[in-house]
Amino acid sequence: MWRRRLVGLPLGLGPVAKRRSEGLQCLFHGCSSDARLQIGDALSGAAGEEENVRVQGWVRSVRAQKEITFLHINDGSSLQSLQIVAHPGLDIRNITFGSAVEIWGKLVQSPHKKQNIELRADKIKLVGSCHPVNFPFKIKERHSLEYMRQFPHLRCKTNVFSSLLRIRSEASAAIHSFFKDNGFVHIHTPIITSNDCEGAGELFQVEPASNTAEKNDNSHFFDVPSFLTVSGQLHLEVMTGAFTQVYTFGPTFRAENSQTRRHLAEFYMVEAELAFTESLKDIMEVMENLFKTATSHILSKRPDDVELFHKYIAPGQKGRLEQMLKNPFQVLSYTEAIGILHRSMKTFKFEPKWGCDLQTEHENYLVEHCGNIPVFVINYPYDIKPFYARDNQDGPQHTVAAVDLLMPGIGELYGGSLREERLDLLQSRLKQHGHKDTYQWYEELRHFGSVPHGGFGLGFERYLQCILGIENIKDVIPFPRFSHSCFL
């Protein structure tokens, strides 16, 4: 009976109940009955005062006084660290900034105004030493994001980057939650594909390394040229033949030889597809709701972490974000956008012309013109959008039902379109682009219960830049990959 109860512990245990259950299990395995407590739980009051606990983490500061030494310990569960009170008799001679430690003791009320709880240590164990002279981050220095970028294997130890990673985790959970709550089915689309969805040719080809497989110059491993995916869109379109709402969230790759603050070779994309829709408005509604719902969730769940960026990295971003959340997004046609750019008094590096892509400087001006509110630009020229965008059949200024969402300080955040479901128009477009043989399967979808559909893609790293005000995209991903850089 006891054994069954221990094995079948409920999944939804709170922090205190979980620690008690861990303690029970420890009795059966001969370990200490002091359950490990996360520092975030300790600071939130999840454990009672005068309770024996065990914490593990890394030293963020050491402050020695005449008789007592104060340590601040962080385990990544919160921005705030837990103060440890170490009395004489505890061996802390080799514990320095950056050391990994394990500490046993009692939680007590703290007399310090900035914290409610501290840990009175009974035992301190040095788990991993740190050489503070060689450690690139110094205890009393504020390091720039550019400096931290030099140490992708160590920067997670800093306050700012650990906050970024907690926000990133929360943002990922919020996005999945939004789609689940709105009836979308999560599809795992492949990373290796034979399709170039965007048609730009910026692809990483996949082949076995020469020392791991016999090379035959006349064949490919998959019998056809295969690449790392640039988008899961076409695979989602397949799924709209059986599901009305689907999405994917995963890595995508672009072999773009760029080291600008806007580009990565590997990044994450959130993509969604909706069946039975003939209106860009339906797509735009999901795009706006996703942004506002996910962002509100992050602000409510990680306020301290977000505040760190808004206070020290991007002052003023908090107010801009509040404006984005409380106001409806604006809508402009591409033709209206070009007209606004032509009438402006601003000198652009690239002259705005109807029929050409909008440049970043154009996108930023349009957002400013609309009061720094996000702007949907719709109905782009037929010739500058991919083959799958739905033809508006609208006369001399030939456009397609495509949409980009432009954000303050970022430019394009989302891109989407209705997809061409009319077989004759699709066949003509594929022939025009020279894709007739490659996308025969895509044509075939239109023979078996095809419906009008559309969707969008959201760059996850650009989304994080947008809500936090971070200028360089390399600072919002754990291990940035870009041309001439693949460290680790």
N, C-alpha and C positions, 0 to 999 in steps of 0.2 A: 504493500500500500504506500509506504513512504517513498519507495523507489519510483512508483508511477507518478506520484505528485511532483517529485523533483524533475523528472524527465519531461513532464507535460506542463511546465510553468507557462502561464499566460504570456502572450506576446506583448500585450499592452501595459506592462508594469511601469509604474512611475519610478523616478530615481531612487527614492527611499526603499520602496518595496523590492526593487531590483537588487539593491545592495544587500538587503536582508536575505533574499533568496540566494545571492552569491555566497553570503556567509554560511548559509545552511549547506550549500554544496561544498564549500571549503572544508567543513567538518568531515565529510566523507573522503576527502582527498588529502587530508593532512596539512593544509595550508592555514595561514593566519585567518582568524575570524574577522579581522578588520577589512571591510570591503573597500575596493578602490572607488574613489569618488572623483568625478570630473570637477575641475575647478569652476566651470560655469555653474554647475549645480550647487557647489559650496557657496558661491557668492550670491546665488539666488535664494538661499535659505532652504534648499531642498532637504538638507540634513539638520537635525536639531543641535542646539548648542550643547557643549560638554559631551558630544558623541565622539567616540574613537573612530578615526578614519585614516585612510592611506591615500596619499596623492602622489602622482608622478608627473614630471614635466621638466621644463628647462628654466634655468635661472636667468631672470631679466635684470636683476640688480642685487648688489650686496652692499649693505650699509652696517658697518661695525661701530658699535659704541663701547663704552668702557666695560660693561658687564653683559650686554645683550647684542646679538647680531640679528639684523632684519634681512630676510631674503624675500624677493618677490618671484613667484613661480607661475609659469604659464604653460598650459598643455594644449593650446590651440582651440579650446572650446569657447573662449570669450576674449574680447579685447582686453578687459581688465585682468590683472594678475592677482593672485592670492598672497597676502603677506604672511610670512612664516616668522615666528618668534623663536629664535634659537638661544637657549640659555647656556651658561658656561658648563662645560662637561661634554658637550656634543662636539664631535670631531668634524670641523668644517674647514680645516686648513687648506685643502686642495680644491674647495668649491669656489668657482669663479663665474663671472658673467659668461653665459652660454653652456655651462655644465648641465648634464642630465642628472636628475636626482629622484630619489624615492623617499618619501617622508611619512612617518607615522606620528600621530598626535591627536589632540583634542581641538575641536572648533570652539572658539570662545568669542564673546562680543568684543569688538575692537573699540578702544577709546578714540581712535583717529577719526576725524570728521569725514574723510573721503571714503571710508569703508565701514561696513557693518560687522563683518566677520573676519577673523584672522585665525591662524592655526598655531597653537602652542605645541612645538615639536618635542616629542619624546625620543625619536630616533631619526637620524638622517643618513641615507646611504648614497654615496657617489656612484652613479651608474656609468656615466660617460664623461670624461674630463674634457675641458676645452682650453686651448691655449690662447688667452685673450690678446696677446701681442700679435699673433698671426691671424686672428679672426678679423675678417675685413669690415665687420660692423662694430662700431665702438659705442659704449654704453651711453655717453653723454652727447653724441653727435646726431644731427638730423641729416640722414643721407637722402640724396635726390633719387628719383626713379631711374634716371639715366645711370647713376653710379651702381644702383642695385642690379640693373640689367646685366652688368658684367659677371654676376655670380648667380646664374639660374639654379645652381645646385644648393645655394645657401640662402637665397633671399626669402624663402618661406619662413625663416626664423625672425624676420623683422615684423614689427607691428603692422606696418602699412600693407605688406604683402599677405600676411596671415589674415588680415581683415578682408582683403580682396578675395582670397580663396573661400572664406566663409560666405561672402556675398555671392560669389560665383555658384557655390553649392546651393544656396537658398534660391537663387534665380533659376537654376536648373529645375529644382523641385517645384517652384511656382509655375513654370511653363508647363511641365507635365501635368500639374494639378489643374491648370486652366483647361487644357485639352480634355482631360478625363471628365471634368465637371460639365463640359459642353458636348459630350457624346462622341468625341473623336476616338478612333482606334489607332493605337501606336503600331507602326510598321517598321521593322528593322530592314532598311534598304541596304544593298550591298556596297562595300567599299571598293571592290574591284568590278569594273564594268567595261563593256565594249562600246558604250555610248559617249559621245561628247555633247552633253545636253545644251551647253551654252553656245557651241559652234565657234568658239574663239580659238580653239586649237592649243590652249595653254594647258597641256596634259602631261602628267608623269606616266610613262609607259611601264607596265609591269612585266618583267621577265625573270626567270631564275638567274641567280648569280652563277658565273661561269664555273666556279669551283664546287658547286653543289649539284649540278646536273649536266648531262651531256648536251652539248650545243649542236643544234642542227640549223644551219643558216636558212634552210628552206621552210621552217615551220615555227609556230609559236607554241608556248606551253598550253594555251587554251585554244589553239588552232585558229584563233583570230586575234588581231591586235587588241590588247586589253590595257586598261588605264586605271589609275586611282580616280575615284569619282569626283566630279566638280559639282554634282547636285543629285539629290535623290528624287527629283521631280518626276522624271519619266516612269520610274518604278511606282511612285504614288499614283500616277495616272492609270497605270495598270490596275491598281487596287480600287479605283473608283468604278470599275466594272462590277464590283460586288459590295462595296461599302460606300455609304453616302458621305462620310467624313473621315479622313485619315491624316496622319501626320508622322513625321520622322524627325529625329534630333541626333545628329552625329557628325563626325569629321568629314570635311571636304578638302580638296586639294587643288591648287592652281599653280602651274609652273610659270608664274609671272616674275620676270627678272627685275624685281623692285625691292628697294630697301626703305621706302617711304614710311611715314608714321601711320599710313592707312592700310598697308598690305601685309599679308602673311601667306606663306606657301601652304600651311595647314591651319585650318580654323574650323569652327563648329557652325553648323547651319540648322535652324529650325524651319521646317518646310511643312506646309499643309495643303491639302487638296479637298475641294468640295464638289460633290456631284449635284446634278439637277439645279444648276444656277446659270442664269443668262445675264447676270447683272454684276458689274464691277462693284456696285454698292455693297453687295453681300460680302465680297472679298474684303473690301475696305473696312467694313464693320468689324469683322473678325480681327483684322490687323490692329485697329485702334483699341478694341477691347482687350486683346492680348497684352499690348503695351501697358495700358493703364492698370489692368488687374495684377499683372506680374510685378509691376513697379510698386504699387501700393502694398502688396504682400511683403516685398523686400524691405520697404521702409518701416513696416510695422514689426517685422521679425528681427531685423538687424539694424536698429537705429544708431547704436554706438559706432558700429563699423562704417556705416554710410556717412555719419557725421565726421569721422576722421578725414575722409576725402573732401567733404564739402567745406571743412574748416581749414585744412592745411594744404590741400592739393589744388582745389578748384573753388576758391571763395566766390560766391554769387551763384553757384550751380544749384543750390537748394531752392532759391527763388525761381530760377528758370524752370526747374523740374516741377515745382508747384503750379506754374503757369501751364505747362504741358498737360498736367493731370486734370486741371479744373476746366479747361477750355476745349470745346469741340475742335477737332483738326480741320484745317482749311482744305478746299479743293480747287485746283486750277487745271484747265486743260493745257496740254503742251503748247498749243498755239497761243493761249493767253500768257503763258510763262515767257515765251519768246518776245511777245509784245511788251511785257513789263521790262524785260532786259534791254530792249531797243530804246525804250523811253527813258531809261535811267541815265543819270549824269556820270555814272561810274565808268572808268576806263578798265576794260577787262583784258587780261593777257590773251584770251581766246575770244575772238569776236563771236557773239551768239548768232547762229544762222538756223533758220527753219530747215529741218532735215538732218541736223547734226546732233550728236549726243550732248546733253548738258554736262558741263565741266563742274568740278567742285566749287569753283568761284561763283559760277552761276547759281548752283544749288544754295550756297550760303546767302547770296544776295536775295533770292526769292523768299527764303525763310525770314530774313530780316525785314523784307518788305511787308510780310504778313504779320509782323508784330512778334517775331520769335516764337510763333506757334507752329507745330508740325504741319507740313503741307503735303497733300496728295497731289501729284501731277499725273494726269490721265491722258489717254489717247495719243500715244506716241506715233511718229511717222512709221509707216509700214516697212520701209527699207532698213531701219536701224534696230528692229526687234527680231528675236529668233523665229524660226519657222512655225512654231506651235502657237504663236499669239493669234488671237481671233481677228480676222479681217473685218473692219467696220464698214467696208464698201461705201465710203463717203465722198466719192468724187475726186476732184483735182488734188486736194490735200489728203492724200491717201493715208489713213491711220489704222492702227490696231488697238484693241481693247486691252491696253497694258497700263500698269500703274506703278509708280515709285513713291515711297514715302520719304520725304526730306525732313531731317531733324536739325535743330540748332546745334552748330558746332561740329556736326558729323557729316552732313550731306545725306546721301542715300543710305537708309537703314533697311528698308524693305524693298523688294521688287516682286511684282506679280502680274498676272494677266488672266483673262479668260482664254481657254484653249480652243483651237480650231477643231470643231466636231464635224464640220461639213466635209464629206469625203472628197468631193471634186475640188474644193478650194485647197484642202490639205495636199492632195496629190500634185496640184499645180505648184504649190509652194515648195514641196520636197524636190520636185524636178528642177525648179529654179535654183535651188541651193545645191543640187548634185547629191541629194540624200535618198534618191528613189530606192536604191537597192538596200542601203543600210537600215532604213526604217520601214521595211515591209511589214514587220510585226506591228508597228505603230498604226499603219493604215488598217491592218487586220482588226484592230480593236474596234474600229468604226463599223464592222460588219456584224458584231455580236452584242447587241444591246447597248450601244454607245449612247451617252446622254451629254447634254451641255454641262461643262464643268470648268473649274478654274482654281487657281491657288496662288501661293506666295512663298517667298523665302525670306527669312530674317537672319542676318549675321549676328551670331550670339556675342562675339567679342565687341562688335560695334555697339550692340545694345548696352553692354557694360560700360563702354566709354561714354555713352550718352547719359546714363543715369548718374555716373560718378564724376564726369567732367575730366576724364583722363585723356590727354592729347595723343599719346602714342599707343597703338594697338598692341605693341609688344609687351606692354605693362599690365595687360588684363588676361593673359594666358600663362599657365604655369611654365611651359617650355616652348618659347617661340621658335618657329621654323621660318626662315626666309632665305633669300638667295645668299649664298656663301656663308650660311650659318646653320649648323645642325648639331649643337652642343648637347651631349648626353644621348 
